Amino acid sequence: MSDLAGVRARNATFWARAAPGWIRHADRQDEYGRPLGAVALDRLRPRPGERILDVGCGCGGTSAELAGAVGPAGTVVGLDLDASMVEAAAARFPGDRHPGLRFTAADIETAEAVQGAPFDAAYSRMALMLAADPVAACSAIRRALRPGGRLAATVFRDGAATPWMHAVLLGAAPHLGPLPPMPVGDEPGPFAFADPGRVTRVLTGAGFDAVGVEPYDVVLRAPGDPGAVAEWLIEIGPAGAAYREAAPERRAAARAGVIKLLARFREPPEPTGPPEPTGPAAGYRLPAGIWLVTAVAPAGTA
Ligand SMILES: C[S@@+](CC[C@H](N)C(=O)[O-])C[C@H]1O[C@@H](n2cnc3c(N)ncnc32)[C@H](O)[C@@H]1O
């Protein structure tokens, strides 16, 4: 892997450039992306009054869901590398309407201490594999937990289990300007945790006990018009910044390219007559292969 400082800097730039797309599509991400983290939420079993850290919280949807589960007596801290996403999260879920919920901008890898620690539990949806040094990131999470504190997170398995992601990139890229460099080997990226052995080594190396890595196949259901779905998926992916900076006709061509390659994920088209009460909804069915990663902070490790 190239030097750590360089990879960290590249990450920070990537997420700063990706942030406007994530902010713009935050509601879609909350609604359509929910299956990506639901198994970890179920497994975490947040209880009223608990203190929970949400790592890589993006625009805060999962932090708000956690805050609902721990109630007004609990505390949830949503932490994200990108300050503009943290700002958007705080605006979407203000403290007066979400007591006990707050957001903080920090790089989990280099955070000396996480504001609000110690936590009873940590949650993360699709972020751990994005760390330049995942052992450092997971060590910081473990240090932020109380002894016996639990972690439940999701990450992608291998890319073949989430085929629409490649389709989005291949459909959009030919129409857009240069894209950020694609990850090589173990470099941070959506599929950097594809190998469950690596995931176990990272968590164990970070000092966690009782590490579990279980496969789940989930489906994202995205209704609505193909153009909107294509735009959501382009803008939250590696082509997002190039898409935003492209001329309108190039953006339209990118959307058309993605719509074409996503056709195989389309559910039956909109009915022309009245909807069948039992018929499947029109839209997209996007399969995703994920690992549910669970672990416990041992007693006596600070
Ligand atoms: C794929 S997005 C997922 C966002 C959100 N959890 C969701 O599922 O909608 C990954 C998030 O992790 C954040 N992230 C990446 N590296 C990070 C780091 N080292 N420390 C904190 N956050 C990080 C990014 O800024 C981004 O918001």
The ligand as an SDF file (V2000), in Angstrom:
LIG
                    3D

 27 29  0  0  0  0  0  0  0  0999 V2000
  -20.2570    4.9070    2.4010 C   0  0  0  0  0  0  0  0  0  0  0  0
  -20.4930    6.2940    3.4170 S   0  0  0  0  0  0  0  0  0  0  0  0
  -21.7260    5.6770    4.5450 C   0  0  0  0  0  0  0  0  0  0  0  0
  -22.4330    6.7640    5.2790 C   0  0  0  0  0  0  0  0  0  0  0  0
  -23.5550    6.2680    6.2130 C   0  0  0  0  0  0  0  0  0  0  0  0
  -23.0240    5.4230    7.2690 N   0  0  0  0  0  0  0  0  0  0  0  0
  -24.6010    5.5380    5.4220 C   0  0  0  0  0  0  0  0  0  0  0  0
  -24.6210    4.3030    5.4530 O   0  0  0  0  0  0  0  0  0  0  0  0
  -25.4150    6.2120    4.7570 O   0  0  0  0  0  0  0  0  0  0  0  0
  -19.0500    6.2620    4.4140 C   0  0  0  0  0  0  0  0  0  0  0  0
  -18.9190    7.4200    5.3890 C   0  0  0  0  0  0  0  0  0  0  0  0
  -17.7570    7.1960    6.1830 O   0  0  0  0  0  0  0  0  0  0  0  0
  -17.0800    8.4180    6.3570 C   0  0  0  0  0  0  0  0  0  0  0  0
  -15.6600    8.1230    6.6340 N   0  0  0  0  0  0  0  0  0  0  0  0
  -14.7350    7.6270    5.7750 C   0  0  0  0  0  0  0  0  0  0  0  0
  -13.5420    7.5070    6.3910 N   0  0  0  0  0  0  0  0  0  0  0  0
  -13.7170    7.9320    7.6660 C   0  0  0  0  0  0  0  0  0  0  0  0
  -12.8550    8.0890    8.7920 C   0  0  0  0  0  0  0  0  0  0  0  0
  -11.5550    7.7540    8.7170 N   0  0  0  0  0  0  0  0  0  0  0  0
  -13.3560    8.5860    9.9490 N   0  0  0  0  0  0  0  0  0  0  0  0
  -14.6800    8.9350   10.0310 C   0  0  0  0  0  0  0  0  0  0  0  0
  -15.5430    8.8150    8.9930 N   0  0  0  0  0  0  0  0  0  0  0  0
  -15.0770    8.3230    7.8310 C   0  0  0  0  0  0  0  0  0  0  0  0
  -17.3080    9.1680    5.0530 C   0  0  0  0  0  0  0  0  0  0  0  0
  -17.1220   10.5570    5.1950 O   0  0  0  0  0  0  0  0  0  0  0  0
  -18.7320    8.7630    4.7200 C   0  0  0  0  0  0  0  0  0  0  0  0
  -19.6720    9.6670    5.2430 O   0  0  0  0  0  0  0  0  0  0  0  0
  1  2  1  0
  2  3  1  0
  2 10  1  0
  3  4  1  0
  4  5  1  0
  5  6  1  0
  5  7  1  0
  7  8  2  0
  7  9  1  0
 10 11  1  0
 11 12  1  0
 11 26  1  0
 12 13  1  0
 13 14  1  0
 13 24  1  0
 14 15  1  0
 14 23  1  0
 15 16  2  0
 16 17  1  0
 17 18  1  0
 17 23  2  0
 18 19  1  0
 18 20  2  0
 20 21  1  0
 21 22  2  0
 22 23  1  0
 24 25  1  0
 24 26  1  0
 26 27  1  0
M  CHG  2   2   1   9  -1
M  END
$$$$
